[in-house]
Amino acid sequence: MKKFFTVLIILIALGAGGFFAGWAQLPVPHGSYGVLSSKTHGIYEQVIEDGKLLWLWYRLIPGNTTIAVFDTKTQNISVTVAGALPQGETYASFVGVKISLLWRISGNVSFSVKPAMLPLLVKESGLSNQAALDAYTAELGSRLAAFIEQRLSYYCVRRDVVEQLSAAGTYKNLDDDIRAAFPGINEISYSLTVKQFPDYDLYESAKSLYEDYTAHQREILNGEIRSKAAGRINSQFRLDELAKYGELLTKYPVLLDYLKLFGDLSVPPPFAPR
């Protein structure tokens, strides 16, 4: 009986040792995330979190697995973008008045990388430590700032967008654009301030006057072009007709005597081709 209990205790100890050896959470501190790599199974697709039980049998193989630990720190970036209303200078010059055409927006953006994206980043981008993740996050922040500036340049030609940004510091379509373009970003927040607001009323009035003027000019020009085109077409028809007479007379010179009977060679004879 004593021998049985001894064997049982040994088996329990071995089982407990194997269990703890296969427990992947042990090296991951609270608030951090781990990505497990193994020689036999590659990158484990799920991120490892502290306090969440996950037992992997292949961790029992000595030297088979490693765990890279990451802290998905919040990244803060600043955004400043300015622009002018489309063709504003042309419209202002046409009406001869000074118009405030420029808009300028600045603000701060904060974000972090989604922990669930870490295994994919380790696999595809070769991230192996915190320094590599920090560098990746900084580069991601630069791309995010450039994207926000590009989208603001597109949206801020509209008065309602600038008014909403001025009132709330955010714009829903911009939120949707960011999340669609950067699915790996987590907990993004931003606040934008309109530093300079263009005079949309004067801009729209000048634009309307300019478009009315150019439309009128276009009508006049089209009329002149149609008139000149009609004259050219008639002249061409006349030249084609005379060319046919020339070919006919060259082929039948005797017809010259006949044509003299008409006195006016500009009048086609009865048999002249049409």
matplotlib code that plots the C-alpha trace (Angstrom):
import matplotlib.pyplot as plt

x = [0.0, 2.8, 4.4, 1.1, 0.8, 4.4, 3.8, 0.6, 2.4, 5.1, 2.5, 0.7, 4.0, 4.9, 1.4, 1.5, 4.9, 3.7, 0.7, 2.7, 5.3, 2.5, 0.7, 1.5, 0.4, 3.2, 5.7, 3.1, 2.8, -0.5, -1.5, 0.8, 0.2, 2.3, 2.8, 3.9, 6.2, 7.2, 9.6, 7.0, 3.8, 4.9, 3.1, 0.1, -2.8, -4.3, -2.7, -1.8, -3.2, -2.4, -5.0, -6.5, -5.9, -4.3, -2.6, -0.4, 1.0, 4.0, 5.3, 6.4, 9.1, 12.3, 13.4, 10.4, 8.6, 9.3, 7.0, 7.5, 5.8, 4.3, 2.8, 0.3, 1.1, -1.2, 0.4, -0.4, 0.0, -0.8, -2.5, -2.5, -3.9, -4.8, -6.3, -8.3, -11.7, -11.5, -10.9, -11.5, -8.9, -10.5, -13.9, -12.6, -10.6, -13.7, -16.0, -13.2, -13.7, -11.5, -12.8, -11.6, -10.8, -8.5, -9.4, -7.1, -7.7, -5.5, -5.8, -4.6, -5.2, -4.6, -4.7, -3.2, -2.6, -5.3, -3.8, -5.5, -3.4, 0.0, 0.3, -0.3, 2.2, 4.8, 4.2, 4.1, 6.2, 8.7, 8.1, 10.1, 10.3, 8.8, 11.2, 10.1, 6.4, 7.1, 8.8, 5.9, 3.4, 5.3, 5.3, 1.6, 0.9, 2.6, 0.5, -2.7, -1.9, -1.3, -4.6, -6.5, -5.0, -5.9, -9.5, -9.9, -8.7, -11.4, -14.2, -13.5, -14.7, -18.2, -19.5, -21.5, -18.4, -16.4, -19.3, -19.6, -15.9, -16.0, -18.9, -17.9, -14.3, -15.2, -16.9, -18.7, -17.6, -14.0, -14.4, -15.7, -12.9, -10.2, -11.7, -12.0, -8.5, -6.8, -8.6, -5.7, -6.1, -7.8, -9.4, -8.8, -9.9, -9.3, -10.3, -10.0, -10.2, -11.1, -8.5, -9.6, -13.1, -13.6, -16.4, -18.6, -21.4, -19.2, -17.5, -20.8, -22.0, -18.8, -18.9, -22.5, -21.7, -18.7, -20.5, -23.4, -20.9, -19.0, -22.2, -23.3, -19.9, -20.2, -23.5, -22.1, -19.0, -21.0, -23.2, -20.2, -18.6, -21.8, -22.0, -18.4, -18.7, -21.8, -19.9, -16.9, -19.2, -20.9, -17.5, -16.4, -19.5, -18.9, -15.2, -16.2, -18.8, -16.2, -13.7, -16.3, -16.7, -13.0, -12.7, -15.5, -14.0, -10.6, -12.1, -14.3, -12.6, -15.2, -17.7, -16.0, -17.5, -20.9, -20.5, -19.7, -23.3, -24.4, -22.1, -21.7, -19.6, -20.6, -24.1, -24.0, -25.2, -28.3, -26.1, -23.7, -23.3, -24.7]
y = [0.0, 2.4, 1.7, 2.5, 5.9, 6.6, 5.9, 7.9, 10.9, 10.7, 10.6, 13.5, 15.5, 14.7, 15.6, 18.9, 19.6, 18.9, 21.1, 24.1, 23.5, 23.7, 26.7, 29.5, 32.4, 32.2, 34.5, 37.2, 40.1, 41.7, 44.3, 42.9, 40.4, 37.5, 35.9, 32.3, 30.8, 27.2, 25.3, 22.6, 24.7, 28.2, 31.3, 30.6, 32.5, 33.8, 36.4, 35.2, 37.2, 37.1, 35.2, 33.3, 29.6, 28.1, 24.7, 23.7, 20.2, 21.2, 23.5, 20.3, 19.9, 21.5, 24.6, 24.2, 27.5, 31.1, 33.9, 37.5, 39.9, 43.2, 46.3, 47.9, 51.5, 54.3, 56.5, 60.2, 62.2, 65.7, 66.7, 70.0, 70.5, 73.5, 74.2, 76.5, 76.2, 74.9, 77.6, 80.2, 82.6, 82.4, 83.2, 86.0, 87.6, 87.5, 89.3, 91.6, 91.2, 89.7, 86.4, 84.3, 81.1, 79.3, 76.7, 75.3, 72.5, 71.0, 68.5, 65.5, 61.8, 58.8, 55.2, 51.8, 48.6, 45.9, 43.1, 40.5, 41.8, 41.0, 37.3, 38.5, 41.3, 38.9, 36.5, 39.0, 42.0, 40.1, 41.9, 40.2, 42.6, 45.8, 48.1, 46.6, 47.2, 50.8, 51.5, 49.9, 51.9, 55.2, 54.4, 53.6, 56.9, 58.8, 56.9, 57.6, 61.4, 61.6, 59.7, 62.0, 65.1, 63.7, 63.0, 66.4, 68.0, 66.1, 66.8, 70.4, 71.9, 71.4, 73.9, 71.4, 69.3, 72.2, 73.4, 69.9, 69.7, 73.2, 72.2, 68.7, 68.2, 65.0, 63.9, 60.5, 59.9, 60.5, 58.0, 55.4, 56.1, 55.6, 52.3, 51.0, 51.9, 50.9, 47.8, 47.0, 50.2, 50.0, 52.7, 55.6, 59.0, 62.5, 66.1, 68.6, 72.4, 74.6, 77.4, 79.2, 79.2, 80.3, 82.6, 80.0, 82.5, 84.8, 81.9, 80.3, 83.7, 84.3, 80.8, 81.1, 84.4, 82.9, 79.8, 81.9, 84.0, 81.0, 79.3, 82.4, 82.7, 79.0, 79.5, 82.4, 80.5, 77.4, 79.6, 81.1, 77.7, 76.2, 79.2, 78.8, 75.1, 75.4, 77.8, 75.5, 72.6, 74.5, 75.6, 72.0, 70.8, 73.4, 72.4, 68.8, 69.7, 71.7, 68.9, 66.6, 69.1, 69.3, 65.5, 65.4, 68.1, 66.5, 63.2, 64.8, 68.0, 68.3, 69.4, 72.8, 73.9, 72.8, 74.7, 77.9, 77.9, 78.6, 81.7, 81.3, 78.3, 78.8, 77.5, 73.7, 72.3, 70.0, 66.9, 67.9, 65.3, 66.0]
z = [0.0, 0.9, -2.5, -4.2, -2.5, -3.4, -7.1, -7.0, -5.4, -8.1, -10.9, -9.4, -9.1, -12.7, -13.8, -11.9, -13.3, -16.8, -16.2, -15.1, -17.8, -20.3, -18.8, -21.2, -19.0, -16.4, -18.1, -19.0, -16.4, -15.6, -18.2, -20.8, -23.7, -24.9, -28.3, -28.2, -30.9, -31.1, -33.3, -33.9, -34.4, -35.3, -34.0, -31.7, -33.2, -30.0, -27.8, -24.3, -21.4, -17.7, -15.7, -18.6, -18.5, -21.6, -21.6, -24.6, -24.6, -26.9, -24.2, -22.4, -25.1, -23.7, -25.7, -28.1, -27.2, -26.5, -25.4, -26.5, -24.1, -25.3, -23.7, -26.1, -25.0, -26.0, -28.7, -28.9, -32.1, -33.2, -36.4, -38.2, -41.6, -43.6, -47.1, -49.3, -50.8, -54.4, -57.1, -54.4, -55.8, -59.3, -57.9, -55.7, -58.6, -60.8, -58.4, -57.3, -53.5, -50.7, -49.5, -46.6, -48.4, -45.9, -43.3, -40.7, -38.2, -35.5, -32.7, -30.9, -31.6, -29.3, -30.1, -29.3, -31.2, -30.7, -28.5, -30.7, -33.7, -31.9, -33.2, -36.8, -36.4, -35.0, -37.9, -40.7, -39.5, -37.5, -34.2, -31.5, -28.5, -27.1, -28.9, -32.2, -31.2, -30.2, -33.5, -35.4, -33.3, -34.0, -37.8, -37.6, -35.9, -38.7, -41.3, -39.2, -39.0, -42.8, -43.4, -41.1, -42.9, -46.3, -45.3, -43.7, -46.9, -48.7, -46.2, -45.3, -48.6, -47.0, -44.6, -42.5, -41.9, -40.6, -38.5, -36.9, -36.3, -34.7, -32.4, -31.4, -32.4, -34.2, -37.4, -37.8, -41.4, -40.4, -37.6, -40.0, -42.5, -39.8, -38.5, -42.1, -43.0, -39.7, -38.4, -36.1, -34.1, -30.7, -28.5, -30.9, -29.7, -31.0, -30.6, -33.4, -33.2, -36.1, -36.0, -39.1, -40.7, -44.3, -45.5, -47.2, -47.9, -50.0, -51.6, -52.7, -54.1, -56.0, -57.3, -58.5, -60.4, -62.0, -63.1, -64.5, -66.5, -67.9, -68.8, -70.8, -72.5, -73.4, -75.1, -77.1, -78.1, -79.1, -81.3, -83.0, -83.5, -85.0, -87.4, -88.5, -88.8, -91.0, -93.3, -93.5, -94.3, -97.1, -98.5, -98.4, -100.2, -102.9, -103.3, -103.6, -106.2, -108.2, -108.0, -109.6, -112.4, -112.9, -113.0, -115.6, -117.8, -117.6, -118.8, -121.5, -122.7, -125.5, -122.8, -122.5, -125.7, -124.5, -121.2, -123.0, -124.2, -120.6, -120.3, -116.5, -115.5, -111.9, -112.8, -113.1, -116.4, -116.5, -116.5, -113.8, -111.1, -107.7]

ax = plt.figure().add_subplot(projection="3d")
ax.plot(x, y, z, "-o")
ax.set_aspect("equal")
plt.show()
